[in-house]
Amino acid sequence: MSSKDEKKPRRRSPGEGGVFEYKLANGKTQFGIKFMVPQPDGTKKPVLRRRDDEGRPWTTRAAAQKAVREALSKVDKGEFIEPSKQTTGGYLDDWANGLRKADSTVASYKKNIRLHLKPYIGSIPLASLTSAKITALYVMLEKEGMRDGKGELIGEGLSARTVRYIHTILRSALQAAVDAEPALLAKNSADKAKPPTAKEAKAPEMHPWNDEQLRTFLDWSRQNSALHSAWLVLAYTGIRRGELLALRWRDLDLDKGKMSVRRSVGLIRVKGEGKKIQEGTTKSCKARVIDLDPATVALLRQHKKERGGLALKLAQGDALVFGDHEGVWRHPERFSRTFKEHLARCRRELAKQGIEPPPDIRLHDLRHTHATIMLIAGVNPKIVSERLGHSTVSITLDIYSHCLPTIQREAVERFAAIMGGNG
C-alpha cells in the first residue's frame, strides 16, 4: 500500500453521521446531529444531540452540518468525550470528597458547594453546564445567594469576593472533570464564565493604627487587659491570629530573641458536626523565623512565669503560649470578640479621661498596623514580607500600596540630602 493510500481519509458508511430537523411547539424549525461512536468492545453507539456544548440549538442546517463534521473529526482522532450523565451536584460531592487539601479548606469547599452551588445548578447534568448558566449563577448569588445553615435563602446577596471564591471552587472542580481519565468533560465551562472582577472582589479596607494610636492602646491594656501580652505580640510581630494561638513555648528561643512560626489554629465547620478547633500548617504551608525585640522578649518571659505559676504544665515546652487556663486552644472567634470588647472599654475609659482614644479596628488590623509602621519607617519590604509570611514581596507591596507614596517621598528626600542638592 502506498503512502498516498495510507493518508486517504476513511470513507464513512451511511448512517455514521448526519443532520435531522425537528419543529418546536411554536412552529420554529431547528436542527440536530447524530453520529456513531466506536466502543471499547468493538460495537458502535449512536449519539444524538440537539444543542452545542454551550447549550445553544442549531437554527440552520449549515450550522448543524458543520457541528457533525467537527464531532466526527474528534471521533476519528480519539478526542470525542461522551457527555457525562452525572448531575453537577453529584459530581461536586464526589470531587470534594476526594480532595487532598487541609481539612479547613475541604470544609470550606463543601460548605459553599452545599449552600451556593447545589441549590442552583446541582440538578443540571454535568455535560449540560454552560458558561452562560454559570454566569447567571454568579449574578443570582450576588442578588440573593445568602443562605442560613439549613440552606434556606435569607434575602441577602453574597459579596463579590465570596462569589469570586465560589468561582474558584467551581472552576477547579470542572477542570478536574476535564483532566479525569476517562475525561468527563471536553472543556471547562467556567473558563468563559464571568465572575466578579478582582477589583470588585478586593479585600475589606484595612484600618491600621499609627504608632501613637498603637502606643495609646498598649499603655491602656498593660494595666487593664489580661491578654495584654497577646495584643502586644500580635502588634510587634505581625503574625496571624491562628499562628499566635498555635504558638508553643518550644517555638520560642528567648535567649536568642527568635520566634518560629510553624502552625496555625482555625475553626472547621462540618455539617452535622458543628464547629471544631483544629491545628494545621500556616497559610503559606511554610515555617518562618521572626526576630523579637528585647521588650517583647521580656514580656514573654514574664508571661511564661505567670503561666507556670498557675500550673507547671502551662510553662512546659509543648504547652501553648496563649492557651486558656486549662492549656487548650482558645476559640479563634471568641478571641477576636474579646479584643473588640477590650478595645471598646479602652475607648470609653480614655474618652472619659479626655484622652483621644485609638479608632475602632479589627484584631487582624494589628497585623496591618505592624506592617504599615515598619514600611513607613523605611524597613525593606522584603524583610516585612518575610515577617508576615507572604509568599512573595509583591503581595506585600500590593496590599500596602497606600504606604508607597510616603516611602517614595522620603527616599527621594534622602537621596537629595546625600547628593547635597547639587544639580
N, C-alpha and C positions, 0 to 999 in steps of 0.2 A: 504494500500500500504506500503510495507517495505521500510526501509531507503535505501536498495540496489537498489530498483526500482526507488526511487526518484533521486538518483545520476546518474542513467543511462543516457548517452547523448541522446538527442533527435535525432531520425533518420531523416535525411533530405529527402525531396521529390525530385524526379527527376527534374532537371532544376533549383534547388535552387542555384547551383554554379557549374562552370565548366571552362574548358580551350578551347580556339579555336586558330587555326593557320591561318596566312594570309601571302601573299607574297608581297614584295616590288617591285617597278618597276625594280630594278636591279636583281630580281630573288631570293633574300635572303628571308628566312623564319623567321618570328617572331611570338610571341605568345601573346595572350590577355586573359583577365579573365572576367567572367561575373557571377553575383550573384544577389540575390534578397534581398531587404532591407525593412522590415516592416515599414509602415507609421502610423502616429497617428490615421488615420481613419480606420485602420484595413486592408487596402489594402497593396499590396507589389509592390515596384518599382524596375525595373531592373536597374542594374548598370553595365556599360561596360567600361573596362579600357585597354589601350594598353601600358601604361607606369607606372612605380612605382612612389612613392612620390618624388623621385629625378629627375624624367623626363627620366629615362632610360628604354629602351624597354626590354622585356623578350626575350632572344635569344634561350632559351631551354624550352622544355615542363616541365621539372622538376622544373625549377625556377618559372614558371607560376603557377604550381600546388601548390607550397609552398606559393606563394602570395595569391592564392584564399583561401587556408586554413586559413591564417592569417587574411584575410578580413572577412571570415565567423565567425572566433572566436571573432572578435571585434563586429560583428553584434549580436552574442549571448550574449555578455557581456554588450551590450548597449553603446559601446565605438566607434562605427563607426560614422565618421563625413562625411557627404555628401559634396563633393567638391563644394566650392562656385563658382558661375558663374560670380560673380562681377569681374571687372577688378581691377588690383592693383592700378591704378591711381584713380579710383572712390572710392575705399576703403580708400586710403590715404587721400583723400579730406574729406571724412566723418569723419575719425578718428581725423584729425587735427581740424575740426570744433567743435568737442565735447570735446576738451582738456580743463581741468581746471588748467591752468597754467598762469603765468604772461603774460600780453599782449606782452611784448617784446619776450618772449620765443615762444609763439604761432606764432608771426610774423616771427621769425627766422625759425621755423619748416616749415611753409607754403612756405617761400621763397625757402628753399632747396628742398622741395618736387616739387615745380613748375619748378625750374631750373635744378635740378640734378637727380631727380628720375623719374618723369613722362615722360620726353623725351625718356628715355631708357627702362623703364620697365612698364610704365603706361598702355600700351595696353595688357600686359600679364595677363591672368586670374589669380586671386589671388591664386587659388588652384594649378596652374602650375608653380608658382615661386619656384625655387630650389636654394640650396646653391651654386651650380655651376654657375647659372645665376647671382646671387648676387655678387659672387666673380669676375666674368667677368665685372660686372658693376663697381666695385671699380677700377679695372685695367684701364678701359676706362676713368673713371673720372680723374685718375691721369695723363693720357696721353693727353686728350683733353676735359676735362669736364668744363672748364671755359666758362660761358655764360654771355651775357650782360643782361640789364634789360628787353629786349624783348624776351629773351630766345634763342638768336642766338649764335652759337659757335664762339668764337673769337680766337681759335687756341692755347689756353693755358691750361695746366693741373692744377688740383686743388692740393693744398698741402696735404701731408699725414695727417696733423692734421685736415683739413677740411673734408677729406674723412672719417676719423675715426668718426668725429662728425655726418656725414650723416649716417654712420653705426649705431650709437647710436639711431638716429631718426627712421630708418627703423626697427631695432630690437625691439624697444618699440612698434611700430605700429603693427608689426606681432605678438608680444606677446599678445597684446590686442585682436587680432583676435582669438588666441588660447584660451584665457580666457573668450571670449564672451559667452553668453547664448542665443540661442544655439551657439556652437563653429563654427567658420568659417574655422578654420584650425586645423589639427590634431597635427601639430608641428610647431615650429618656424624655418624656413629655414635659417634665419640669424645667428642662433646659431653656425652653422658649416661653415658659410662663412668665408673668410679670408681677413679682412680689414688690413690696415697698422698697424704694431705693435705700442705699446705705445712708444717704443724707437724711432721709425721713426717719430711719431707724437708729439714729445716733443715740448714744447713751445719755441718761439723765444728766442734766447740767450739774457740775460739781460746785461746791461752795467751800473751798478751803479757807482756813483761818490764816491771818498773817501772824508773824512771830509774836506780836504784842497780845493778840487775842488768845493764842495758844498759851502764852505765859500766864495770862489772867485766869484761864480755866484751871491750869495745873496748880497755880498758887491756891485757888479755892479748894480743889479736890484733895490736895495734900492734907488738909485739915478736916475735910467733910465727906470724903468718899472712901469706903472700904476697898474700892477697886482702883484707887489712885495709881498703884504700880502698873496695872494693866493698861490704863489710859495712857500713861507716860511711855510705856514700852511701844505701844502702837504708834504713838506720835513721833518717837525718837528713832524708830527702825523702819516704819512704812510697811511692815508685814501685814498680811490679810487677817481678818478676824479668825477664820478657820485655822490658819497657821499658828496664831497665838494660842488658841485653845488646845492645840495638839502638842504644844511645846512641853518637853520633859527636861528635868534637871540635867540629864546626861547630854542634852543638846547644847548646854552652856559650858563654856570654858571661861569662868570669871577671872581666872588668873591672867589669861591672855586677852580678855575682853572680846571674846568671839561667841557668836550665836549661830548654830547650824539649823537651818530650816529644812526639815525633811518630810514633814507630813502636814495634813490638814484635816480638820473635822468639819463635817457637814451634815445636813438633815436629808434623809432619804424618805420619800413619800411613796408608799406602795399601797395600791388599792386593797382594801380589806385588812391591812396590817397597820394602818395609821402611819405616824412618823417615827423614825428611829434615828439616833445619832450614830454616825459611822465614821471611822478614821480611814483616810486614804492618802494618796500622794498629793503633792502640791499641784496647783493649777497647771504648771508647766511640766509636771511629772519629773522635775529635776530638783535635786537638793542644792542649796546655796549657803554660803557662809557670810554673815554680816558682822562688821566691826561694831563694837559698843563703846560709847563714850564713858569716861570714869564715873560720872554722876549716875548713869543708868546701871553700871556695874554695882555701885554702892547700894542703890535702891534694891537691886535683885538680891544682893547678899542679905540685906535686912529682911526682905520678903521671905527668903528661904529660912532665915532664923525664926521668923514668926510662924511659918508653916510647920517647922519642926517642933515648935512649942506646943502646937495643937496636937500633933501626933508624929512620932519619929518617921513613920512610913511616908508622910507627906513631904519629907525632905530627901528621900532616897532617890537614887539615880533614875529609876524608871517612873517616878511619881510625876504627875502633871504639875507644871509650874503654876498654872492658873485654873486648877480643878476646883470643885466645890469642897465643902468641909468634909465630905466622905472620900475625896480624892478621885472622883469620876468627872467626866467631861461636863462642862457647863452647856446648857442648851443654847445653841448659837442665836436663835431669835430672841430668847429672853435676855441674853447678854446684851444684845443691841438695844432692847427696850430699856434695860437698866441704865445704859449710857444716856438715852434720851431723858429718862426720869431725873438722873443726876444733873444733867445739863440744864433742864428746866428749873430745878431747885437752885442751881447756881445763878441762873439769870434773875430769878425772883429776888434772891438774897442780895445780890450785888446791886440790883436796881434800887432796893430799899436803902442801901448804904450810899446811894448817889454815885456809884461806880458804873462806868459804861460796861455792860456785860457782853461777852462774846456772842455773835449771832448763832441762831439755831442751825445745827448741821446734823448730818447722819454720822453714825460711827465710822462708816467707810471713808468719810471725808477727812478723818485723821490721817489716813494713808495719803490722800491727796495733799493734805497740809504738809506732811513730811517732804514729799517730792517738790512741791512748789517752793517752799522755803529754801531747800537746797539748791534748786535751779536758779532762783533769783540771787542767791548768794554766790553764784558763779561756779558751783560744783560741776565737774564734767558730766554731761548727760549719760555717758557710758557707765559711770560709777552709780548714778541714780538708778539707771535701768537695772544694773546688777543687784542693787539692794532691793528693788521692788520685785525682782523675779520675772521681768519681762523677757520674752524670748529674743527680742531684738531691740536695739536702741531706737529704731524708727517708730516702734509702738509708743515708747516713752515720749518722743518728740511730738508725735501726733496727738496724744492725749493731753499733753501740757503745752500745746502750741501757744496758749494765752500768755505763757511766760516769755516766749521767744523775743517779742519786741523789746522788753526790758533788758533781757540778756544781751541782745544785739547792740542796743544803745550803749550799755555800759562797756561792752567790748570795744566799740568804736572810740569811745572817750578814753579808754585805757591805752589803745593804740596811739591815739593822737598825743596823749601825755608822754608816752615813751619816745615818740618822734620829736617832742618838743615844739610841736605846732609848725615845723618847717614845711613850707610848700614847695 
